[in-house]
Amino acid sequence: MRGSVEWLDPEGLARHPAFTNAVVVSGAVRTVYVGGQDAVDASSAVVGVGDLRIVTEQIFRNLRTALAADGAGREHLIKMCSRSRDPRQLARRAGAAGR
């Protein structure tokens, strides 16, 4: 089976000339790779400055949009990485991610 690669920049996510929001690799299996998402809306405006809950909700909204572009959802996630300068914020971020 011959494989293929498709680059996705779905509606609702900021577009940038230097990166693509998601890449779909198809062959024997189909895998969606989602690039690092920031707290920006579709117009590239920064969302929730100073409010970790709003920032996290926007990041996960962007993640859901990127996954949905290929028919996937949170239930299809295998691995996710989150970074924070302050480890005490991770529990608050996890609570907001569940929304």
C-alpha angles and dihedrals in degrees: 000000000000117000130222139197125215125186116214131198101170125199111269096042128094114258121221129180092224100057146021121229096223139008124201118206115194132187127100085350134018119234129181117206114197119200122227109292124214132196095270130122128225091279091054092250113149111245129209103005107193095007112097093191093056092043091052094046090053092049091052092045087056091047092052090049092051093048093045090056086076098032096263130127141190089282088067096056115119102174135012132177127202126187130197134171090220115050090201088069094062094083091050090048091050091053092052091046091061093063 
